[in-house]
Amino acid sequence: MIHLHSKNINKREIKMLIKNETLEGLVDIFFPPACPICLRPRPIVEGIRINMCKVCRKKTPYIRDVTCFKCGKTLDMGEDEYCNDCKGNKHLFKQSFSVFEYTDSIKNSIFNFKYHNKKEFGKIYGDEMCIRLGDVIKRINPDVIVPVPISKERMTIRGYNQAELIARSVGENMNIPVDTNLIYRVKNTVAMKELDPTNRIKNLRNAFQITKNVVRYNKIIVVDDIYTTGATLDAVTKELTRFGNIDVYGMVLCVGQGF
């Protein structure tokens, strides 16, 4: 549906908007977007194309309500308020939140998103983040959203930063600015899935560097696809807070081990 907010919009612009929306509608009909889990066309329910098939939704449940107050992982039996990892490690970020439970389906989907050129998943996952964590985002009321940057080498090979695609979708939905130039990765680090927790920290030491003054921000949400040990979010937080007292929050698609 077209929304015309500006009083200064002219007839030519209106025609262009109608033409573009009609074209998008035709593309949607003849080339329906794929479900990020099964890769089949996403179904239409009550006139709206939903983000996932109903069967795939069951395979990819939202994270449960009883989560660690710090990192957002689902708490195991015997864990009280904080998971064992957060009890034993001092994380630099204020708090982190996740969307999905760790399942094989979301693991495979994120792999396709990152390595099989499924850029369109970014909008879907941004929508899902807003659906699940929209109230949390409003409560935090961040000044800006910052995606975790990837190295120039990986950007050249992949062609896009998956965290940036999610962040832009969230920013558009929540009307929050996205800053992709605030911090960049200065080291082409080893893939984190290949490392144990100790070497993850070493791998990310001095991996990030800010490019401009961050003191103008009071609250920042850092968006990423996966949280395992929190090493990446800690490293980004350390750099963002180097010159000021800034609250840094994490928003990720999935929390879990095994990626």
N, C-alpha and C positions, 0 to 999 in steps of 0.2 A: 504494500500500500504506500502511496506517495503522500508525504507530509510536506506542505508548503508553509514554512515558518516566516519567510522573508516577505515583507510588503513590496520590496523593490524588484521581485522576480518578474521577468518579462515573458511574453507569450512564446518567444523562441526557446527560452530556457524551459518553460513548461512542456513544450513539445519534445524537447530533448529528454526530459525526465520521463515522460510517458513512453517514449521510444526505448529508452534504456531499460525501464522496468518491464516493458513488453518483451524485449529481447531476453532479459534474464528469465522471465517466465517461460519462454519457448525453450531456452536452454535447459531449464529445470525439468520440462516435460520430456524432451527428447534425449537429454543426457542427465538423468537424475543423479544427484550426488550419492556417493556410496556411504553405507554405514561404516564407521571407523573400525568396527570389530570384525564383521563377516565379509565386508567389501561388496555386499549386494546393495541394490538401490534402497535408500532409506524410505520407509513407508510413509504414506500420508494418513493422518488420523484427524478427523473432523476438520478437514481442509488445511491442516498444517503439517508440513513435512517434519517429522520428529528426528531427533539427533541420532537415535539408535533403534534398531529393531527391538521389539519387546523381549524376544528370546535372548538377544545379546545384552540387553539391560540386566537381565537376571544373572548373566555370566559376569557382568561388570558392575557390581553393586557400589553404591556410595559408601564411603567409610562410615563405620558405626559411630554413635554419639559418644560412647565412653572412650575418650582419647586422652593422650598425654597432654597436659597443660602447656608443655613447651614445644614439642615437635609435631604433635598432631597424630602420632601413631596410635592405632587401636591398642588399648591396654590389655595385657595378658592377665590371667588369673594370678592374684597375689600382688600385682602392681597397683599402687595407690596414688592417683593424681599424676605422677610422673613415671615414665617408662624407665627401665633399668639403665638404658643408655644415657638418658638425661640426668638420672641421679648420679651417675659416675663421671659425667663429662660436663664441663661448663661451656655452654654454647653462647656465642656473642649476640645472636639475633634475639629479639624480644619474644617472638612467638611465631610458629609456623602452622599452616593449615593445609589439609589435603582434601582432594575430591573423591578419589576412588580407592577401594580396597585393592590390595595386591592380588591379582589373579593372572593366570596365563593369558587370558584374553586381552587384558590391558597391556601386559608386557609385550605381546606380539603387535598390538596396535601401535604402541609407541615406537617400536622398532621400525614398522612400516612408515610411520610419520617422519622419522629421522633419516632413514637410510633408503627408502624406496620412493622418494619424491611425492609423498602424500601431503603436500602443503595445505590442501583444503581441510585437513583435520584440525588445523589451528583454530579456525573459526568455531568448529563444533566444540572443541575442548575449551575454548574461551567462554562459549555459551554455558557449557556445563559447570565451569568454575563460578559463573555468576549465579546460576540456578542454585548451586549448593552453598556457595560462600558469599552471596550477594549481601546478606544482612551483616556478615562479619566485615566485609569491605566497607560498608556504610558506617559501621561502628568505629572502625579504625580511622576513617576519613583521611586517606593518605593525600599528600601533596602531589605525588607522582608514582607511576608504576615503572619499574626498571626490569627488563628481562636479563637473565644471566647471559653474558656475552660468550660467543665462541671465538676461537682463534681465526686469524685471517686465512690460515691454511685450510681449516675445516670449512670456512665460508666459501672458499674457492672451489673446493671439492663438492660440497653439498648444495651451495647456491642460496641457502637461507638458514636462518637461525630459528629453530622450532620454538624456543622460548619467546622470541620476539613475536611470532605469529599468534601465540596464545595471548601474550600481553596486549597486543593491539586489539584483539577481539574483546578482551575484558575492558580495556580503556574506552573503546567505542560504546560498549553496552552500558558502562557505568559513568560515562562522561568524565573520565579522569585522564589527564595527559600522560603520555608514554614517552620516556626519555631513553633513546637508544644510544646516545652519545655521552652519557654521564660517566660511564666506566667501560673499559675494554680489557680484553684478555691479552696479556703480553707474552704468555708462554703457551706453546702448543702442547698441552699436558697429555699424559698417557690416559687412555680410556679408563674411567674410574672403576668400571666393572671388573677390571683385571687386577685391582689392588685391594689389600686388606685395609682396615680402618687407619692404622698408623701410617702406612704409605700413601693413603689418600691425602692426609694432612700435609705430608712432605711434598707430594705432587703439586699441591695448590699453593705452596708457599711463594709469595710474591708473584702469583699468577695474574693478578688484576691490578689495574691502575686507574685512578679517576682522571678525567680529562678537564674538568672545570670545577668551579666552586660548588660544593654541595651544602654549604651552611644555610643556604636559602631554604632548604627543605627541613621540615621537622619530622615528617613521617614518610617512610618509603616502603612500598610493597615490592619485593623482589619475586619475580615469577620464574619458575623453572618447571621441567617436566617430571623429574624424579627426585625424591629425597630418600637417601639410604642412611648415611651416617651423619649428615648435616655438614660435612666438610666444605662443600661448595658454598653453601649459604653462609657459613662462618667466615670463609675467606672473603666473600663479597662484602659482608657486613664489616669486617675489619677495615677494609679499604674505604668504605663509605663513611665510616665513623671516625676516620683518622683525624679529621680537622673540625669535628663538631659533635655535639651531643644529639644524635639523631636516632629515632626509634626505627629499627628495620624489622619488617615482618616478611615471612615467607609464604608464598602461595604455590603449591605444586599439584600436579595431576595425581600423583600416586606416591604413597609411602610404602616401602617394603624392601626386602632383601632379594638378591638373586638377579639383579639387572646386569 
